[in-house]
Amino acid sequence: MHRASEDHRSVAFPELVRPLIEETRRLFRTEVGSVALFPASGTGGWEAALTNTLPSGGRVLLPCAGQFAALWGDSARRLGYRVDVLPGVEWGDPPPPDRIEAALAADSGAEIRAVLIVHNETSTGVTADVQAIRAGMDRAGHGALLMVDGVSSIGSLRYRHDEWGVDVAVTGSQKGLMLPAGLALMAFSPKAIAALEHGSPRAYFDLAPMLAQNKLGFFPYTPSIPMLYGLREALAMLAEEGMQAVITRHARLARGVRAAVAAWPLPICCRDPQAVSNTVTTIMTPAGIDASKLIANAFTRYDLALGAGLGPLAGKAFRIGHVGDLNEGMLLGALGLVEMALADAGVALTPGSGVAAAQQLWRETEA
Ligand SMILES: *Cc1c(COP(=O)(O)O)cnc(C)c1O
């Protein structure tokens, strides 16, 4: 990434862009879809997803079981869309395919234009079953678009854009892709592309000029060239390890983290054992222990960055991220420091218990 700037209108520039578009297509596992790289964080990707494909004021269905779903819904509301929040979904639950199906089946006027799904809810550590949600939508025979926020999943967890029938997907550069924030990577199905002409007003995030210019190997405005080089390297790293190996590594490392948490023992936020996230674990602190103070102490005393409890989990939970370029040694360091921070906070635990549980799990399971 650290290289001299170059001319993004030069005849040589497509040599960088064209293969990058192809590699991004592989990341999303799409052959029939179109991909785009917007200079934005994930939040910009949400906006691009909505404005490009939904008519002004259109209705969307949102199972809201975490902070990122809530924020996406908030973006939609502020852009003038009507957000139907699926009732009865609690934080810690995955989005329920059967109730999404029922809500769509009940929408006889076909007013719902899209279903918004956060694939991996980073606030709660819960992974949605996108494939089952798609199957439910198909059973309901409803034409709504399926939009997926894959910011903390794509590049680390199994994701299949075409096979799962996702219409619009968004990811960001700063999680599984191991880069600074700054790129919103997106994939659009042919159905989503067909919806462009009935979309809402948009300018910076307009997909049409992006696709037209990308096809020629260029961008409609100045791209962040260091980010493009960084993406090229990140995708090469994933390809070198092999995507299936990357997915397996995340699953194995996450099992070790959960073994440590179970040994302390502290409850995790995810209430469905089938839906535990392999990229982030949200851990509930015991009553009377302020998780915010624990996080601040871990940072100032041990130089350890823990994720905060978000929204209603503020002060009640902390998060261990286990995404991207990561191995057992890095996680053992983090787990050891978490034990020290928990002990400092007054949590009764046996020092070394979590570390030992993770060590045992990783020793007993093949890499
Ligand atoms: C991190 C994250 C986002 C990020 O949004 P930014 O605008 O990049 O901060 C969105 N959705 C999920 C699920 C995330 O984990």
PDBQT file of the ligand as one rigid body, heavy atoms in Angstrom, charges set to zero:
ROOT
HETATM    1  C1  LIG A 401     -18.049  -3.323  11.370  1.00  0.00    +0.000 C 
HETATM    2  C2  LIG A 401     -19.423  -3.554  10.820  1.00  0.00    +0.000 A 
HETATM    3  C3  LIG A 401     -20.056  -2.617  10.019  1.00  0.00    +0.000 A 
HETATM    4  C4  LIG A 401     -19.261  -1.424   9.768  1.00  0.00    +0.000 C 
HETATM    5  O1  LIG A 401     -19.572  -0.275   9.419  1.00  0.00    +0.000 OA
HETATM    6  P1  LIG A 401     -18.440   0.831   9.230  1.00  0.00    +0.000 P 
HETATM    7  O2  LIG A 401     -19.165   1.901   8.562  1.00  0.00    +0.000 OA
HETATM    8  O3  LIG A 401     -17.373   0.205   8.386  1.00  0.00    +0.000 OA
HETATM    9  O4  LIG A 401     -17.957   1.197  10.599  1.00  0.00    +0.000 OA
HETATM   10  C5  LIG A 401     -21.284  -2.886   9.470  1.00  0.00    +0.000 A 
HETATM   11  N1  LIG A 401     -21.892  -4.056   9.726  1.00  0.00    +0.000 NA
HETATM   12  C6  LIG A 401     -21.310  -4.986  10.499  1.00  0.00    +0.000 A 
HETATM   13  C7  LIG A 401     -21.998  -6.282  10.745  1.00  0.00    +0.000 C 
HETATM   14  C8  LIG A 401     -20.071  -4.750  11.069  1.00  0.00    +0.000 A 
HETATM   15  O5  LIG A 401     -19.469  -5.675  11.834  1.00  0.00    +0.000 OA
ENDROOT
TORSDOF 0
